[in-house]
């Protein structure tokens, strides 16, 4: 079998993701946002006070990975971890004022990266790309690895 990187979906998507991440990091780092914190911030900006368990599920990462990310985010003054009022075993992740104030600038920077990435595509092609990627993601999320 002849393997070629330019025709490997996995390779191409990974390369695309790395390029997007590189550009995003360059734009958000000056604002005090680490690339690793960005996905968690996106979910917390949508709904502050998620539990660690909820964030793990939304981000698709392992608990230790998220715990380390949250520790760094606490250090950077972006979040606090607070015990749930109804269940003391549960920790809720709360945004700080600093993190809330970064929301708009982070959205502007991410939107600029997205726009740059698809600037060579028509509006219809951009929509088609998103739809096709969404279908592939859905397949990978719902189809067993060996099935």
N, C-alpha and C positions, 0 to 999 in steps of 0.2 A: 504494500500500500504506500502510495506517495503522499506524504503529509506536507502541505504547504501553508505557511502562516497566513498568507493573504486570502486563502479560501477557508480558513478555519474560523467558524463563527465564534468559538470560545476565545481564540487569540484576538480576533478583531474587536470583539466587545470589551475584552480586558484592556487592550491598548487604548481604545476609545475612553474607557472609564479612567484610566491613568492620566490621560491627557486632560480630561475634564477636571479631575481632582487637582492636577498641577496648577491649572489656571485658577480654579476656585481658591486654592490655598494661597496663591499669590495675591488674590484680591481681598480675602478676609483676614489674613494674618495681621496686616497693619492695624486692623480694628480690634485686635486682641482675641480673635476667635481661632482656635486650633481646628484643623481639618477634621480630626477625630471627634471633636465635640459637635460639629455642625449637624449631623443627622439627629442627634438627641435634642439639640436646640430646636430643630424644625418641628419635632413632635411636641415638645414642651410649649412652643409658641402657639401651637394649635390648641393644646389642652394642658395647662399648667397643673402640677400636682399629680402627675402619673406616678404609679408605683414602679419600683425597679423591675418587678416582674412584667408589668405592662410594657415598659420600655424594651426589655429583652425581647419580647414577642414582636413588637413593632419594628425593631431594628434587625432582628434575625441574627443576634450575636449571642455568645455565651455569657453567662452571669459574671464570671471573673473579668471578662473583657469590659463589660459595662461598668463593673465596680471600679476598675482602674480608671476608666474614662471619667466617671463621676468624681473620683478623688481629685483628678486633675482639674475638672471643672469647678469643684469647690475651692481648690487652691487659687484658681484664676478669678474667683469671685463671681462666677456665673450662676451657681446653684447652691441650694442648701438641701440637706436631707432632714426631714422631720418625721417623727413618729405619727402614724395615723391616729386620729382621735378615737376612732371606733375599735381599732385593733392595734395595740402597741407593738405587735410583731412586724407590722408592715411599715415600711418607710416610703414617704411620698417625696418626690423630687420637685422642689419649688424653684422657680426662677428668681434671681435677685433683680433689683432695679437696674443694675448694670446690664444684665442679659436682656431684660425687656427693652432697654434703650437701644440695644444693638439690632433689634429685629428688622427695622426698615432698611438700614444700611446693608445688612446681610442679604435681605431679599433683593435689593438693587444689584448687589455684586453677583449673586447667583443668577439673576435674570440676565445680566450682561454676559456671563459665561455661556449660558444656554443659547442666547441670541447669536453669539459669535460662532458657536459650534454648528448651528444650522443655517448660517447666513448664506450658504451656497445652495440652499434648497428653497423651492417654492413653498408657499403656505400649505398647499395640498400635500406636498411631499413631507413637510414637517409633521402634519397631522397623521399621514400614513405611517411614518417612522414610529411615532408614539404608539399608534394602534398596534402595529406589528410587534414592537417590543413588549407592549402590554400582554399580547397573546402568548408570546414566548415565555414571559415571566409567569403567567398564569399556568401554562403547561408544566413548567418546572416546579411550581409550588404545589400542584395538585396531582402530578403523576409520580408514582413510586419510582425510585432510582432503577430498580431492576425490572420494571414492568413496562 
